[in-house]
Amino acid sequence: MWAGGASAQASDAAQAKAEGRFVRALTAQALGDGPAAADVLDEILAATPGDPTVLLLRAEVAATPADAVYYARRSADAAPGRADVWLGLARSLRGAGQPAAAADALGTAQRLAPDDVDVLLAVVELAAEQRDDARERDALQRLVQIGDTAGARLRLSALAQAAGDLDQALGHARAAARLAPSDPAVGRRLAELERPATGTPVAAAPTPAPPPSTDPPAPAASGTDGAALFAAGQYAQAADALLAELDDDPRRVGTWALALQALARTADPRAGATADDALLLFSSVPAVVVGAAEAYAAAGRDGDARDTAQRGLDALDRLGDAVPDAPALRARLDALLSR
């Protein structure tokens, strides 16, 4: 009896020690100290090498995209029935520049947890990047069944218009108007689609040919497009122009990043809602995340601003040299967090 009791006590002590270490790792991660978190997690894995939760966190604090994929794969192998580990693997694969493999991992996560909001948002984001309209539309439709948002409805409206279904496009725009009746982007979208009632036809939006780019759009010679207005320092006018461009094609990643900057610089009341919509589609694109953090700060949403800024720093740490403008983006985040 005594020996059995001693064994149980030792086991409890070991478990408590491992849990304490895991909390230390989580704290280090929250403070942005990835190397410290990795060291603690490696200590835990030395004793329990197959723990999927520890492996998943280890992937999140990995020093390189390749390391992140390695630990995330081990996590998925250890717990193939858990949707969260497949979602983590998908994020790691995407960060390592393997979108096709990321889509496969997300497919597994979605089969395991078809109503998981985080999984669905990741599917929407990756499908938009890959220009997979059908998969993006299916995920968005599931999302609005779980928790309807104006941003999701606007995107569904744009996808329906691109497919030539103007009635459905108008229906989604009206649903967005019920959810956010004072949102200027919703108003513009609704007005555009209701123009046929006044005798002005609206053609189905063509499917854009170029893939998304994180580079801002090239300024037009006339100086009247959003990027040219921004370059000229006319931020209020640039914000209006850039948001109108996004109404026409929400897949323009560079336009999202520039629009968020323009809204932040003018403290435009649309800044917060636009950041919400941008992160719905492109939550892992550093330029968009940085712009969203600044937009949240301008909107007075300090908690969201700091959380998003930390997410941006984490993304830059993961991607490293894969982001050519990383130093400038990091400087903007450091400036925001130092306020």
Disulfide bonds with the S-S distance in Angstrom:
none
